[in-house]
Amino acid sequence: MVDDIAAVPAGRRAPLDALLPRLFAARSVAISTHVSADGDGCGSEAALALLLAQKGIDAVIVNPTPWPAMYSYLLDGGVRDESARGAAALAAAGRLVIVDIGTVDRMGALAPAARALPLPPLVIDHHPPGDELPGGVGVVDASACAAGELIYDIAVTAGLEITPHIATALYTALLTDTGGFRFSNTTARCLALASRLVAAGVDPEVMYRRIYASMSVGRLHLLREVLETLDVDPAGVASVAIPASALDRHGVSADELDGLAEYPRSIAGTRLALLFRDLGHGRVKVSFRSIAGIDANLLARSFGGGGHARAAGALVNGSLQDVRERVQAAARAAVAASRGD
């Protein structure tokens, strides 16, 4: 008998059994994710909110930054976004669940309010674990292709229905965090789950248009400007930068920046790609994208950030030029070390 590749992995069953009674015991739940939520964070939040509704639990989304416009379709079907109420919405909920992050530190301005809650947050995350989980309760598995995979496992374990809208939210999570099923985290199980989500009502062509074929003219102009900053190092490091005023000049929102780091990574011979975004006020956000053999997470951690082995990020203090020089030097050293130079 062939094992069902989509079955919940054995190693997740005990954490799920510990999480679900606590999750379902709450009458109301606030769901949150990291600053500048991405497709995995938004898709996981929307799917979880709708799943909890099947259990009669009042679930609301409370994020530290506004819901990205490109994922507005996920707010259909009864998903409630109360991010505008901020800390008050967190305090009104019986339990906080954080998805796609392993610590409240990544909740930005909402972090102090989250720490002040009487109960520790429940955690659903697929990043490599760092410090001990807040409260020690959660499902954290870096082998999952996305946090959305873990939400799928919650649905299956609890016997909840994956409706077409929930399937769309989960597919969004899987599609975006695997780069359209192209990155190394595209496992056989990930594709098996995607198949089941399509069977549950997802239209892959519609999802492609929503995520990858709805670019604004402003983003194209921004891309042209960003590519003019391209720097390609013979060592195998390529980088681009976004000046502080660029988004305003081109009328582009932060959620439209997803995928820009893939342009330098797509250059032949590149082993480590960097995207620098000047946030102003002496802060620069750095995105790290690597190929096999180079740990982007380890490099990002050296600058106070973190993430995955192939994709990570950090917020670094300094001017754009200063940060770019420091990070590029560290990146060259990382590439050299991977070659044994």
ABEGO torsion letter per residue (X at the ends): XBBBAABBBAAAAAAAAAAAAAAAABABBBBBBBBGBBAAAAAAAAAAAAAAAAAGBBBBBBBABBBBAAAAAAABGGBBBAAAAEAAAAAABABBBBBGBABAAAAEAAAAAAAABABBBBBBBABBBBBBBBGGBEBBBAABABAAAAAAAAAAAAGBBBBAAAAAAAAAAAAAAAGGGABAABBAAAAAAAAAAAAAGBBAAAAAAAAAAABBAAAAAAAAAAAAABBBBAAGBBBBBBBAAAAAAAGBBAAAABGAAAAAAABBGBABBBBBBBAEGGBBBBBBBBBBGBBAAAAAAAAGBEEBAABBBBBBBEBAAAAAAAAAAAAAAAAAAAAGX
